[in-house]
Amino acid sequence: MTIQPAAPDDLDTIRDLLRRADLPHEDLGPAHLTHFLAARDGADMVGTVGVEHCGTAALLRSLAVAPECRNAGLGARLIDAIEQHAQNEGVHTLYLLTTTAADYFRRRGYETMDRDGLPEAIQQTEEAARLCPASATCLQKRLAAAGP
């Protein structure tokens, strides 16, 4: 299994994977794929995750693993990879909204926060402003400063 940057022609496959996981995908366009990763088992995409940059903050979004590949650590590998990607891009803090995985992310070092405390740029993303319900749990994680 490999994790690599998503390619422009991965958009429909990523949308389908997110749709099957019952995750927001309606706003996802080609420009988002610059900061998306794809996990592949041979030619098959079996996982994805992305970040939406807002300066030194970013919204972690769209973590999805195909049902047949769950509970094998792929989600953790994807999170580690996207956190490293974000850190390399100068992101200091990751934020996320979830209706189902708050405990999972807390175990990975994310802390619950009040949704009103999200940076304005994160609040204005389609996912935060329109797609995620008000009942979603809001979490954040500060990333270590990227060194030389």
C-alpha positions in Angstrom: 0.0 0.0 0.0 1.4 3.4 -1.0 0.4 6.9 0.0 1.1 9.6 -2.6 -0.2 13.0 -3.7 -3.6 12.8 -5.4 -3.5 13.3 -9.2 -5.9 15.6 -11.1 -7.7 12.6 -12.6 -8.4 11.2 -9.1 -11.2 13.7 -8.4 -14.1 11.4 -9.3 -12.6 8.4 -7.4 -12.0 10.6 -4.3 -15.6 12.0 -4.5 -16.9 8.4 -4.8 -14.9 7.2 -1.8 -16.1 10.2 0.3 -19.7 9.6 -0.8 -19.5 6.0 0.2 -18.2 7.1 3.6 -21.0 9.6 4.0 -18.6 12.5 4.1 -19.0 16.0 2.5 -17.7 16.0 -1.1 -20.0 18.5 -2.9 -17.6 21.3 -2.7 -14.5 19.3 -3.7 -13.0 20.5 -6.9 -9.7 20.1 -8.9 -8.0 22.9 -6.9 -8.4 21.0 -3.6 -6.4 18.0 -4.9 -3.1 20.0 -4.6 -3.4 19.2 -0.9 -4.9 15.7 -1.0 -3.3 12.4 -0.6 -4.4 9.0 -2.0 -3.7 5.6 -0.6 -3.4 2.9 -3.2 -3.4 -0.8 -3.2 -2.0 -1.5 -6.6 -4.2 0.5 -9.0 -7.1 0.8 -6.5 -7.6 3.9 -4.4 -8.5 2.7 -0.9 -8.1 5.9 1.1 -7.8 9.6 1.0 -7.3 12.7 3.2 -6.8 16.3 2.5 -6.2 19.8 4.0 -7.7 23.1 3.0 -5.2 25.8 3.6 -6.1 29.1 5.3 -2.8 30.8 5.9 -0.9 29.1 8.8 -4.1 27.2 9.7 -5.7 24.4 7.7 -8.9 22.4 7.8 -8.2 18.6 7.9 -10.9 17.1 5.8 -12.0 14.0 3.9 -10.3 11.2 5.8 -11.9 8.1 4.3 -10.7 4.5 4.1 -12.5 1.9 2.0 -14.4 -0.6 4.2 -12.3 -3.5 3.2 -9.1 -1.7 4.4 -10.4 -0.4 7.7 -8.9 -1.4 11.1 -5.5 -2.0 9.6 -3.8 1.3 10.5 -4.3 3.0 7.1 -6.3 5.9 8.6 -3.4 6.6 11.0 -0.9 6.5 8.2 -2.9 8.9 6.2 -3.2 11.3 9.1 0.5 11.1 9.8 1.2 11.8 6.1 -1.2 14.8 5.8 0.1 16.3 9.1 3.6 16.1 7.7 2.4 17.6 4.4 0.7 20.5 6.2 3.7 21.1 8.4 6.0 21.2 5.4 3.6 23.8 3.9 3.9 26.1 6.9 0.7 25.1 8.7 0.9 25.6 12.5 -2.6 24.4 13.5 -4.9 21.9 12.0 -8.7 22.1 12.6 -11.4 19.5 11.9 -15.1 19.0 12.2 -16.5 15.5 12.7 -19.8 13.9 13.5 -18.4 10.4 14.0 -14.7 10.3 14.8 -14.0 12.7 17.6 -12.7 10.0 20.0 -10.4 8.7 17.2 -8.8 12.1 16.6 -8.5 12.8 20.4 -6.4 9.7 20.6 -4.2 11.2 17.9 -3.6 14.4 19.9 -6.4 16.6 18.7 -8.2 18.7 21.4 -11.9 19.6 21.4 -12.6 23.3 21.1 -15.6 25.6 20.7 -16.6 26.0 17.1 -16.9 29.7 17.6 -13.1 29.7 18.2 -12.2 28.6 14.7 -10.2 31.1 12.8 -12.5 33.2 10.5 -10.9 31.8 7.4 -11.7 28.2 8.5 -15.3 29.3 9.4 -15.7 30.6 5.9 -14.8 27.3 4.1 -17.7 25.5 2.5 -17.2 22.5 4.8 -17.4 24.6 8.0 -20.0 27.2 6.8 -22.4 24.9 4.9 -21.6 21.2 4.8 -20.9 20.2 8.4 -23.8 20.3 10.7 -23.8 22.5 13.8 -23.7 19.4 15.9 -20.2 18.4 14.6 -17.4 18.3 17.1 -14.7 20.8 16.5 -11.1 19.8 17.2 -7.6 21.3 16.8 -4.0 20.1 16.8 -0.9 22.3 16.9 1.8 21.1 14.7 5.5 21.3 15.6 7.3 24.0 13.8 8.9 22.9 10.6 12.7 22.9 10.9 15.4 23.2 8.3 
